[in-house]
Amino acid sequence: MGRSRRTIPEELLLLALDPTTGTTAQPQSLDLGLAGAQLVELALAGRIAPDGDRIAVVMARPTGDPTLDSALELLRRRGSPVRAVHWIGGPRLGLRQIYLAHLERCGMVHAVAGQMCGVLPTTRYQATETAISRDIRSRLDSAIRTGVPPDPRTAALAALAHAVGLGKHLYPGNEGRSSRSRLRDLIRHDPMGGLVAHAVMDVQNGAGAQPRRAAPAPGSSVPMQSQHGSMARVAAH
């Protein structure tokens, strides 16, 4: 996968980056959105495909993007399709920070060290390629304004932006209410993006937790069951 095209996780993170404060909006849900954005990107690359509400690997060949390939390998090791809500709801190991570091290496953001209350060290991130951020925002604005069905990448980005709650960050206040509504409506234009976005929202609503198994009846045999593994851990490269 060449670097001439930005990935959906990169674009989602750039959308969430506040140009004034250098912080990311919706930090907790953003990690879920980034995990979902990886799934959409892998689907667009032909590596995975939806199977009902599950995700199946259809081609295990690496994409050339180390972070995406880590996710693809974890999906491949699963051996069978995994529910999108379980993948996205799995434990996060700094996925947002991994992508911020990645954007810094690519020259799209630069880190600014600071302190909180004059004591605690903090790091803010400023976009260096502001034209890129403007282009991403322009695509969303155009899709909302014109009502013309967007391309799959923009539709998926819109669906994820809505799912993680970026609507109120991008289109704040009462004047942004209609834009937020139209952003939500774009979810229907990409099936994979819609599947993933709904999974992100389900996790935030508590649907991503593994169901508790009922205790066996007295005298009954207990079959051996494999535990659901962690599918959302993405190693930094």
Buried (B, 14 or more C-beta within 10 A) or exposed (E): BEEEEBBBBBBBBBBBBBEEEBEBBBEEBBBBBBBBBBBBBBBBBEBBBBBEBBBBBEBEEBBEBBBBBBBBBBBBEBEEBBBBBBBBBBEBBEBBEBBBBBBBEEEBBEBEEEEEEEEEEEEBBBBBBEEBBEEBBEBBBEBBEEEEEBEBBBBBBBBBBBBBBBBEBBBEEEEBEEBBEBBBBBBEBBEBBBBBBBBBBBBBEEEBEEEEEEEEEEEEEEEEEEEEEEBBBBEBE
